[in-house]
Amino acid sequence: METEPIERPIVRLLVKDQYGSKVLHPYNTTAQTFASIAGTKTLTLPTIKHIMALGYSIEYVHGEIPI
């Protein structure tokens, strides 16, 4: 029996430069849900690492920050 590959859910982020710092804004409902759980309007790198540990893929809509 052949199994189909499991698609990882995607968190889409918009990278903006605010006052010389890169800020990660949620771009889809999954990312907005994580920001809501975190109690923030933007997502931090430590939060992104936790999201990735849960099996989510990160996709940048504009810009990129190495994790």
C-alpha positions as a Python dict, from the first residue, in 0.01 Angstrom:
ca = {
    (1, 'M'): (0, 0, 0),
    (2, 'E'): (138, 336, -102),
    (3, 'T'): (88, 637, 121),
    (4, 'E'): (49, 988, -6),
    (5, 'P'): (290, 1250, 125),
    (6, 'I'): (146, 1466, 398),
    (7, 'E'): (135, 1833, 315),
    (8, 'R'): (265, 2057, 587),
    (9, 'P'): (41, 2351, 675),
    (10, 'I'): (187, 2685, 563),
    (11, 'V'): (235, 3001, 767),
    (12, 'R'): (273, 3298, 531),
    (13, 'L'): (462, 3603, 656),
    (14, 'L'): (514, 3952, 523),
    (15, 'V'): (855, 4095, 617),
    (16, 'K'): (858, 4471, 672),
    (17, 'D'): (1138, 4704, 771),
    (18, 'Q'): (1032, 4919, 1065),
    (19, 'Y'): (1283, 5163, 1209),
    (20, 'G'): (1573, 4953, 1082),
    (21, 'S'): (1441, 4622, 1219),
    (22, 'K'): (1277, 4341, 1026),
    (23, 'V'): (925, 4268, 1149),
    (24, 'L'): (722, 3958, 1060),
    (25, 'H'): (355, 4033, 992),
    (26, 'P'): (104, 3749, 955),
    (27, 'Y'): (-22, 3720, 596),
    (28, 'N'): (-270, 3431, 612),
    (29, 'T'): (-524, 3312, 866),
    (30, 'T'): (-291, 3046, 1003),
    (31, 'A'): (-24, 3309, 1078),
    (32, 'Q'): (-289, 3542, 1224),
    (33, 'T'): (-405, 3263, 1453),
    (34, 'F'): (-52, 3210, 1585),
    (35, 'A'): (-10, 3585, 1642),
    (36, 'S'): (-338, 3586, 1832),
    (37, 'I'): (-226, 3293, 2048),
    (38, 'A'): (104, 3475, 2115),
    (39, 'G'): (-89, 3791, 2203),
    (40, 'T'): (98, 4000, 1946),
    (41, 'K'): (32, 4169, 1613),
    (42, 'T'): (360, 4044, 1469),
    (43, 'L'): (552, 3719, 1510),
    (44, 'T'): (900, 3694, 1662),
    (45, 'L'): (1179, 3459, 1557),
    (46, 'P'): (1144, 3245, 1873),
    (47, 'T'): (770, 3210, 1800),
    (48, 'I'): (846, 3113, 1438),
    (49, 'K'): (1087, 2844, 1561),
    (50, 'H'): (813, 2700, 1784),
    (51, 'I'): (567, 2706, 1493),
    (52, 'M'): (819, 2518, 1278),
    (53, 'A'): (871, 2264, 1558),
    (54, 'L'): (496, 2193, 1538),
    (55, 'G'): (542, 2091, 1172),
    (56, 'Y'): (437, 2409, 992),
    (57, 'S'): (621, 2542, 687),
    (58, 'I'): (716, 2908, 667),
    (59, 'E'): (661, 3098, 343),
    (60, 'Y'): (766, 3460, 294),
    (61, 'V'): (538, 3675, 79),
    (62, 'H'): (785, 3963, 61),
    (63, 'G'): (1138, 3966, 201),
    (64, 'E'): (1300, 3693, 405),
    (65, 'I'): (1465, 3640, 742),
    (66, 'P'): (1697, 3343, 792),
    (67, 'I'): (1584, 3120, 1076),
}
